[in-house]
Amino acid sequence: MSEFRIHHDVNELLSLLRVHGGDGAEVYIDLLQKNRTPYVTTTVSAHSAKVKIAEFSRTPEDFLKKYDELKSKNTRNLDPLVYLLSKLTEDRETLQYLQQNAKERAELTASAAAGSATSLSAPATASKISMQELEELRKQLGSVATGSTLQQSLELTRKMLRDKQNKNNSGPRLPVFPAWVYERPALVGDFLTGSGLSTDTAVPIGSLPLASQESAVVEDLLYVLVGVDGRYITAQALSGRQSRTFLVDPNLDLSIRELVNRILPVAASYSTVTRFIEEKSSFEYGQVNHALAAAMRTLVKEYLILVTQLEQLQRQGLLSLQKLWFYIQPAMRTVDILAALATSVDKGECVGGSTLSLLHDRSFSYTGDSQAQELCLYLTKAASVPYFEILEKWIYRGIIDDPYSEFMVEEHELQKEKIQEDYNDKYWDQRYTVVQRQIPSFLQKMAGKVLSTGKYLNVVRECGHDVTCPVAKEVIYTLKERAYVEQIEKAFSYASKVLLDFLLEERELAAHLRSIKRYFLMDQGDFFVHFMDLTEEELKKPVDSIAPPRLEALLELALRMSTANTDPFKDDLTIDLMPHDLITQLLRVLAIETKQEKAMVQAEPTELTLSGLEAFSFDYVVKWPLSLIINRKALTRYQMLFRHMFYCKHVERQLCSVWIGNKAAKQRPLRSAKLAGAFTLQQRMLNFVQNIQYYTAFEVMEPTWHTLEKSLKSARNIDDVLAHHTGFLDSCLKDCMLTNPELLRAFSKLMSVCVMFTNCMQRFTQSMKLDSELGRLTLEHGTMLGPPTEAERAEERARKELARKHLAEHVDAPQLASSFEAAIIKFDKNFSAHLLDLLARLSIYSTSDCEHGMASVISRLDFNGFYTERLERLSAERSQRAAPHVPVTRGPPAPRVAVTTQ
């Protein structure tokens, strides 16, 4: 049982029991998962469990009747449920809780019913009917309504099946029998009850001698055995789907009547089988039921031949009642089995695979009775022929030809083009699905491979390649399941190889993945240098002001100017300006199929305008069938990785430009002392960003990529490729701290501080250049034209004040201070605090969640223990503030919170 199924079942059970509060579903889910076995447990025996429940129950007859009814319907997992219920009868605490729960629910239901009943008033009866009149009225209504009710029920069933089949069938509408087929009961071959057509006046049988009575009864029995009423033995009207009963003349001799009552069950079984054949021959019941009805009709013909031979003996005066009883014995067993099967199929409303499951299980249940088992095998083989024809087309050619919705695989109308549009489109999982009810029990273990085999071949067929399995053999029903397993295994191996070779060799899947890695995982260094140089000014604009065609042109230029020009798939790379920043995109993706999805979709966009750098991403054009692997879900993950790395590269370039500006500032000895703190902070920030980039590229991407390449070479089918590719992306996202909201938030704060610092430094550098230029102009003015006037001095002061004001306006609010040194100290404090927070979270994450790869980030960012000392000091200060202010004796030092290092 899957983890999702456990969650669903536990929550469903708690809602049915109306359990609120308490430990919650998670406690029970964890307990069940810990006790879950990885293998299928042995089948339990329900006999002792059934006896135990019957002894415990107040109404054992009702329980046994219900059990037999469900068993006749071939209800799956019935025996494990009975075994579970028997175990519950031994647990007094659970029983007491269930009884209390049932009592509370009954009270709630009663109060609700009472509330609704207050608005209604019962009409007063005008007159009373005696019991005798009531009984007569019931009989009259029953005789009138029985036939019409049964016909209406059958017509309703046929209509429901017809509507379902036409809904699932995209081709022409299925044929139906004309109405007169159902309106002429004489065509059925069953008894015509209540027709009133017989005008034969029978002599009272009680007035005849014993020999004449026997002769008359033998003649009547021969009629009754083929579905025609006799003079002294008549069939009763049916009520629903119950077995046929007969009315024997009460004046018949007691000894003869006893023997007649032994023979009449054969006629009742024949009636049941005849009605079943007639009903299941309608188009709506599917080909499997058609084949079963045809096989039964063949056996019924042999039965009718037997009755004809007995009639010949009767006409010759050689057939007595005892001889009739003797000759009918072999046919009695056969007709009884046919009737039992017909009744079970009717009760279970079996169609297609469920019919085959019932027949297969009956064949096994008759082990030891060779005649009965041989009969069931004959019927199962005949009924399985159309099902196996559908199976052969599916596993050998990838085609579903199932007009009556009988096959275990169901096709859904989905467009493969949506794989490139919708993040959560599940084309591969939902285009073809398994219908559990239609899986024959003898194919249950192979259902997954049957589904995959046809899916693989269907993909190749949709690409215009006609495929036919070279190891195709006719599938024939047998009790030895190994025969099916071998044929399906061979077809599965062939289909896996065909599709895998088609994707890897003809469609060059590995080459496309390398191309995506080159751009989305920033593997092409010179291309990104060219591209970022070309688009730096354009991407600084707000996203609404950027012209995508211009970016496309710059992308084309960068591709042609770099070594990426040799990539045959470079033209599949496109530009995509996302409507959200990386964190919002990540949270929206994580909210898919959760309660927060609607809120995330309806959330208003942020008031802050995104810059081109924050919204920029690549996209990739993938064609069918590669879109099965590189679908929208995979491309979205690639985009999140790219946006993360691209922004890191942008911040690194900004810090490097600050470093270049600092080189010029160092030439001014008066200013260099004031800039020492800024130089140190800039170097720490650069060290942080470069180490994060190194970790992402060389400790996450490259090792994981090599693992993926190795896995693709050993993959045996397309599902393995999908699993390996998805595992690669999930591993990259997790190790790059993009799946943990806390780590991602701490990292984004650090990057924001770095960006604000670079903006501040760039504006300060511009201010210094402006001051230097103004000083130079002042000096030139004073030497060439004499000393400056008062008006010129005032204008010069106004320019300098404007430059300083321009600097202050562009420093972010948290860094506003009275001087540049105070702003730098503020930046240093914020950067250190956020970095310490990130390191502390990484330390906890790497130890508690066993993600030891994160430890290498800590060792790189804290290679000399500089931040470890700060963390220890911070931890000590927090512990002192948290401790109560009570004088205590001096003891050992407080425990130190050390950062895990390699």
Secondary structure, 3 states (H helix, E strand, C coil): CCHHHHHHHHHHHHHHCCCCCCCCHHHHHHHHHHCCCCCCCCCCCHHHHHHHHHHHCCCHHHHHHHHHHHHHCCCCCHHHHHHHHHHHCCCHHHHHHHHHHHHHHHHHHHHHHHHHHCCCCCCCCCCCCCHHHHHHHHHHHHHHHHHHHHHHHHHHHHHHHHHHHHHHCCCCCCCCCCCHHHHCHHHCCCCCCCCCCCCCCCCCHHHCCHHHHHHHHHHHHHHHCCCCCCCCEEECCCCCCCCCCEEECCCCCHHHHHHHHHHHHHHHHHHHHHHHHHHHCCHHHHHHHHHHHHHHHHHHHHHHHHHHHHHHHHHCCCCCHHHHHHHCHHHHHHHHHHHHHHHHHHHHCCCCHHHHHHHHHHHHHCCCCHHHHHHHHHHHHHHHHHHHHHHHHHHHHCCCCCCCCCCCEEECCCCHHHHHCCCCCCHHHHCEEECHHHCCHHHHHHHHHHHHHHHHHHHHHHCCCCCCCCCCCCCCCCCCCHHHHHHHHHHHHHHHHHHHHHHHHHCCHHHHHHHHHHHHCCCCHHHHHHHHHHHHHHHCCEHHHCCHHHHHHHHHHHHHHCHHHHCCCHHHEEEEECCCCHHHHHHHHHCCCCCCHHHHHHCCCCCCCCEHHHHEEEEECCCCCHHHCCCHHHHHHHHHHHHHHHHHHHHHHHHHHHHHHHHHHCCCHHHHCCCHHHHHHHHHHHHHHHHHHHHHHHHHHHHHHHHHHHHHHHCCCHHHHHHHHHHHHHHHHHHCCCCCHHHHHHHHHHHHHHHHHHHHHHHHHHHHHHHHHHHHHHHHHHHHCCCCCHHHHHHHHHHHHHHHHHHHHCCCHHHCCCCHHHHHHHHHHHHHHHHHHHHHHHHHHHHHCCCCCHHHHHHHHCCCCHHHHHHHHHHHHHHHHHCCCCCCCCCCCCCCCCCCCC
